């Protein structure tokens, strides 16, 4: 349980963990030098026999994925659940999420559907809407799927596993040195990269019941990204991360790599368009024009258009 300044939500989260109907688990409490009253609250739960570690950082790590890696290295169990401390869950969360692993030894990751909740813990929606544009029916039911197919149809388009608190994965499938990218650039999407690397050539499972409650609040990572990063910066991060994903997948030599790469190229092109439109709408027309020209260059080279046509396109955008 990695925590940073979540005093307001800690007790609800801790109670939802310690009162699980599934009892075979240990709890590792990690605090990243919180400035609120988190330390006092966490210290109370060190007395629980299920708490195996309670570690308070003297300085803030600056990256939640460093805390993930630390927690994983300390675990003794076969399965790992990273229970973010601003979320909470049903008491039968673990009971339901361990079942896919028991049924199929090839499953390395399982996750459930999540409710959207606000700061007060009130339901404001459900994350089923997050996948409706990709498949309107699949996520209405439980399923186990070949992970390479899952990447091709879903994970390459966007992170369809929106909340780490909804995920359980096998410890023996994790290589901390390989699977974690703690580059500050990816502090908003490192989980997405982690899932890619973890599940390749394996299976993953989905539980359609909404057992997890994903809290959106003013101090959440998503809210922080919206508040501190311009959309164009987030696009740049997405763009670079996608390149790293493809570089990694290429080395795995999977059978559907070409389809995944083709989907990824299409998305990168759409991101370029979005970035160009952002610049045009924010009085940076020259920057927007250069991006559109670069897109046309790819189009021209792909279809081997005549040199005169290429010059014509460039002149059009130079005049913008």
MOUR-V132189 format. One record per pair of residues at least 4 apart in sequence whose C-alpha atoms are under 7 Angstrom apart, sorted by the first residue. I is the first residue (numbers start at 1). J is the second residue. D is the distance in Angstrom with one decimal. If there is no record, write none. Layout:
I,J,D + I,J,D
This chain:
1,28,6.0 + 1,29,5.0 + 1,30,5.9 + 1,82,5.9 + 1,83,5.0 + 1,84,5.8 + 1,85,6.3 + 2,29,6.4 + 2,30,4.8 + 2,31,6.0 + 2,67,6.3 + 2,84,6.0 + 2,85,6.6 + 3,30,6.0 + 3,31,4.8 + 3,32,6.2 + 3,84,6.9 + 3,85,5.6 + 4,31,5.9 + 4,32,5.4 + 4,33,6.9 + 4,34,5.0 + 5,34,4.8 + 5,35,6.2 + 5,36,5.6 + 5,38,6.3 + 6,10,5.8 + 6,38,6.5 + 6,85,6.4 + 6,86,6.0 + 7,36,6.4 + 7,37,5.7 + 7,38,4.7 + 9,13,6.4 + 9,85,6.9 + 9,86,5.4 + 10,14,6.0 + 10,85,5.9 + 10,86,6.7 + 11,15,6.0 + 12,16,6.2 + 12,88,6.7 + 13,17,6.4 + 13,85,5.8 + 13,86,6.9 + 13,87,6.2 + 13,88,4.7 + 14,18,6.1 + 15,19,5.9 + 16,20,6.6 + 16,88,6.1 + 16,89,5.9 + 16,90,6.7 + 16,91,5.9 + 19,91,6.1 + 20,91,4.4 + 20,92,5.8 + 20,94,6.8 + 21,91,5.9 + 21,92,5.3 + 21,95,6.4 + 22,92,6.9 + 22,94,5.9 + 22,95,5.0 + 25,50,7.0 + 26,50,4.9 + 26,51,5.9 + 26,52,6.1 + 27,50,5.7 + 27,51,4.6 + 27,52,5.9 + 28,51,6.0 + 28,52,5.8 + 28,53,4.8 + 28,54,6.0 + 28,71,6.7 + 29,53,6.0 + 29,54,4.5 + 29,55,6.3 + 30,54,5.9 + 30,55,5.0 + 30,56,6.2 + 31,55,6.3 + 31,56,4.8 + 31,57,6.1 + 32,56,6.4 + 32,57,5.1 + 32,60,5.2 + 32,61,6.5 + 33,56,6.3 + 33,57,5.0 + 33,58,5.8 + 33,59,5.6 + 33,60,5.1 + 34,38,6.4 + 37,41,6.8 + 38,42,6.0 + 39,43,6.0 + 40,44,6.6 + 42,46,6.8 + 46,51,5.6 + 46,54,6.5 + 61,66,6.9 + 63,184,7.0 + 63,187,6.3 + 64,68,6.5 + 65,69,6.2 + 65,182,6.2 + 66,70,6.2 + 66,182,6.7 + 67,71,6.1 + 68,72,6.2 + 69,73,6.2 + 69,176,6.4 + 70,74,6.5 + 71,75,6.4 + 78,170,5.9 + 78,171,5.5 + 79,168,6.6 + 79,169,5.5 + 79,170,4.6 + 79,171,5.5 + 80,168,5.5 + 80,169,5.4 + 80,170,6.2 + 80,171,6.1 + 81,167,6.2 + 81,168,4.7 + 81,169,6.8 + 82,164,6.3 + 82,165,5.7 + 83,165,4.7 + 84,165,5.6 + 86,215,6.4 + 87,165,7.0 + 87,213,5.8 + 87,214,5.3 + 87,215,5.4 + 88,212,6.4 + 88,213,5.4 + 89,93,6.5 + 89,211,5.7 + 89,212,4.5 + 89,213,5.6 + 90,211,5.3 + 90,212,6.5 + 92,96,6.3 + 93,97,6.2 + 93,211,5.7 + 94,98,6.0 + 97,110,6.5 + 97,111,6.9 + 97,168,6.9 + 98,102,6.5 + 99,103,6.2 + 100,104,6.1 + 100,107,7.0 + 100,110,6.9 + 100,205,6.5 + 101,105,5.8 + 101,107,5.7 + 106,202,6.1 + 106,203,5.7 + 107,202,6.5 + 107,203,4.5 + 107,204,5.0 + 107,205,6.7 + 108,169,5.5 + 108,170,5.2 + 108,173,6.6 + 108,199,6.4 + 108,202,6.7 + 108,203,6.1 + 108,204,5.9 + 109,168,5.8 + 109,169,4.2 + 109,170,6.6 + 109,199,7.0 + 109,204,4.8 + 109,205,6.3 + 110,167,5.8 + 110,168,5.4 + 110,169,6.3 + 110,204,5.6 + 110,205,4.5 + 110,206,5.6 + 111,166,5.2 + 111,167,4.3 + 111,168,6.2 + 111,205,6.5 + 111,206,5.1 + 111,207,6.1 + 112,166,5.5 + 112,167,6.9 + 112,206,5.6 + 112,207,4.4 + 112,208,5.8 + 112,209,6.3 + 112,210,6.3 + 112,211,6.4 + 112,212,7.0 + 113,127,6.7 + 113,207,6.4 + 113,208,5.3 + 113,209,5.7 + 113,210,4.4 + 113,211,6.5 + 113,212,6.7 + 114,126,6.2 + 114,127,5.6 + 114,166,6.9 + 114,210,4.8 + 114,211,6.3 + 114,212,4.7 + 114,213,5.5 + 114,214,6.2 + 115,123,6.6 + 115,125,6.0 + 115,126,4.3 + 115,127,6.1 + 115,210,6.1 + 115,212,6.3 + 115,213,4.8 + 115,214,6.0 + 116,123,5.7 + 116,124,5.4 + 116,125,5.0 + 116,126,5.2 + 116,127,6.6 + 116,213,6.1 + 116,214,5.2 + 116,215,6.1 + 117,121,5.2 + 117,122,5.1 + 117,123,4.3 + 117,124,5.3 + 117,213,6.3 + 117,214,6.0 + 117,215,4.7 + 117,216,6.3 + 118,122,5.5 + 118,123,6.7 + 118,124,6.7 + 118,215,5.5 + 118,216,5.3 + 118,217,6.1 + 119,215,6.6 + 119,216,6.6 + 119,217,5.3 + 128,132,6.7 + 131,135,6.2 + 131,160,6.6 + 132,136,4.4 + 134,154,6.9 + 139,208,6.3 + 140,208,5.8 + 141,208,5.1 + 142,206,5.4 + 142,207,4.7 + 142,208,5.1 + 143,205,5.7 + 143,206,5.3 + 143,207,6.9 + 144,203,6.9 + 144,204,5.8 + 144,205,4.2 + 144,206,6.4 + 145,150,6.6 + 145,203,5.6 + 145,204,5.7 + 145,205,6.2 + 146,150,6.3 + 146,202,6.3 + 146,203,4.6 + 146,204,6.7 + 147,151,6.1 + 147,199,5.8 + 147,200,5.9 + 147,201,6.1 + 147,202,5.4 + 147,203,4.7 + 147,204,5.8 + 148,152,6.3 + 148,200,6.0 + 148,201,6.0 + 149,153,6.1 + 150,154,5.6 + 150,155,6.4 + 151,155,4.4 + 151,156,5.4 + 152,156,6.0 + 152,259,6.9 + 152,260,5.0 + 154,158,6.7 + 154,160,6.7 + 155,159,5.5 + 155,160,6.0 + 156,260,6.9 + 156,264,6.4 + 159,192,5.8 + 163,214,6.6 + 165,212,7.0 + 166,212,5.6 + 173,198,6.6 + 174,179,6.7 + 174,198,6.4 + 175,179,5.5 + 176,180,5.7 + 179,194,5.5 + 179,197,5.6 + 179,198,6.5 + 180,194,6.0 + 181,190,6.5 + 182,186,6.9 + 185,237,6.7 + 186,190,5.1 + 186,237,7.0 + 188,221,6.9 + 189,193,6.8 + 190,194,6.1 + 191,195,6.2 + 192,196,6.5 + 193,197,6.4 + 193,245,7.0 + 194,198,6.0 + 195,199,6.1 + 196,200,6.3 + 199,203,6.6 + 199,204,6.9 + 216,220,6.2 + 217,223,6.8 + 218,223,5.7 + 219,223,6.3 + 219,224,6.3 + 220,224,6.0 + 221,225,6.2 + 222,226,6.4 + 223,227,6.1 + 224,228,5.9 + 225,229,5.4 + 229,233,6.1 + 229,234,6.6 + 230,234,6.6 + 231,235,6.2 + 232,236,6.3 + 232,275,5.9 + 233,237,6.3 + 234,238,6.1 + 235,239,6.0 + 235,271,6.5 + 236,240,6.2 + 237,241,6.0 + 238,242,6.1 + 239,243,6.5 + 239,268,6.4 + 240,244,6.5 + 241,245,6.2 + 242,246,6.2 + 243,247,6.2 + 244,248,6.2 + 245,249,6.2 + 246,250,5.9 + 246,261,6.7 + 247,251,6.7 + 248,252,6.9 + 249,253,7.0 + 250,257,6.8 + 256,260,6.4 + 257,261,6.0 + 258,262,6.0 + 259,263,6.2 + 260,264,6.1 + 261,265,6.1 + 262,266,6.4 + 263,267,6.4 + 264,268,6.2 + 265,269,6.2 + 266,270,6.4 + 267,271,6.2 + 268,272,6.2 + 269,273,6.4 + 270,274,6.2 + 271,275,6.1 + 272,276,6.1 + 272,291,6.7 + 273,277,6.2 + 273,292,7.0 + 274,278,6.1 + 275,279,6.4 + 276,280,6.3 + 276,288,4.1 + 276,289,7.0 + 276,291,5.8 + 276,292,6.6 + 277,281,6.1 + 277,288,6.5 + 278,282,6.2 + 279,283,6.3 + 279,284,4.7 + 279,285,6.0 + 279,287,6.4 + 279,288,5.1 + 280,284,5.4 + 280,285,4.6 + 280,288,5.6 + 284,288,6.4 + 285,289,6.0 + 286,290,6.3 + 287,291,6.5 + 288,292,6.4 + 289,293,6.1 + 289,317,5.8 + 290,294,6.3 + 291,295,6.4 + 292,296,6.3 + 293,297,6.1 + 293,314,6.6 + 293,317,6.9 + 294,298,6.6 + 295,299,6.4 + 296,300,5.9 + 297,301,6.1 + 298,302,6.0 + 299,303,6.3 + 300,304,5.5 + 300,305,5.2 + 300,310,6.8 + 301,305,6.8 + 305,309,6.6 + 305,310,6.9 + 306,310,6.4 + 307,311,6.3 + 308,312,6.2 + 309,313,6.3 + 310,314,6.4 + 311,315,6.2 + 312,316,6.3 + 313,317,6.5 + 314,318,6.1 + 315,319,6.4 + 316,320,6.9
